[in-house]
């Protein structure tokens, strides 16, 4: 429990964002990027699964978008 919110153990980043937004409304993250990261967090981390170069580049792009959105929300330089 954090700030009176019970955060579930989940890879569902868009759902977690809906729980955070009432606490931090400036966290305006791009939902397509969160959905893309969710897919990689669930499938690629388990043994026997791997990402090809195109998948890895897509994941890095999603990470950059979320990273930049987080830095903007904290007023940090990009």
C-alpha positions in Angstrom: 0.0 0.0 0.0 1.3 3.4 -1.0 -0.5 6.7 -0.4 -3.6 4.7 0.6 -3.6 2.9 -2.8 -3.3 -0.8 -3.0 -1.1 -1.4 -6.1 -1.5 -5.0 -7.4 1.3 -7.1 -8.6 0.7 -6.8 -12.4 2.4 -6.1 -15.7 -0.6 -4.1 -16.8 1.1 -0.6 -17.0 -1.9 1.2 -18.3 -3.9 -0.1 -15.2 -1.2 1.0 -12.9 -1.2 4.4 -14.5 -4.9 4.8 -13.8 -4.1 4.2 -10.1 -1.3 6.7 -10.1 -3.0 9.6 -12.0 -5.2 10.7 -9.0 -2.0 11.0 -7.0 0.3 12.4 -9.8 -1.9 14.0 -12.5 1.2 15.3 -14.3 2.1 11.7 -15.2 0.6 11.8 -18.6 2.2 8.7 -20.2 1.6 7.6 -23.8 -0.7 4.6 -23.4 0.5 2.9 -26.7 4.0 2.9 -25.3 2.8 1.5 -22.0 0.9 -1.3 -23.8 4.0 -2.0 -25.9 6.2 -2.3 -22.8 3.5 -4.5 -21.1 3.8 -7.0 -24.0 7.6 -7.2 -23.6 7.4 -7.4 -19.9 5.1 -10.4 -20.0 6.4 -12.4 -22.9 10.2 -11.8 -23.3 11.3 -12.2 -19.7 10.5 -15.9 -19.5 12.9 -18.7 -20.6 12.6 -19.8 -24.2 11.3 -16.4 -25.4 13.5 -13.8 -27.1 13.1 -10.6 -29.1 14.5 -10.0 -32.5 16.2 -6.8 -33.5 12.9 -5.2 -34.6 11.2 -6.1 -31.3 14.2 -4.8 -29.3 14.2 -1.5 -31.2 10.4 -1.1 -30.6 10.9 -1.8 -26.9 13.6 0.8 -26.7 11.4 3.3 -28.5 8.6 2.7 -26.0 11.1 3.1 -23.1 12.3 6.4 -24.5 8.8 7.8 -24.8 7.9 6.8 -21.2 11.2 8.0 -19.9 10.7 11.4 -21.5 7.2 11.7 -20.2 8.4 10.9 -16.7 11.2 13.4 -16.9 8.7 16.1 -18.2 6.3 15.3 -15.3 9.1 16.0 -12.8 10.3 19.1 -14.6 13.6 17.5 -15.5 15.6 18.2 -18.7 15.2 15.6 -21.4 
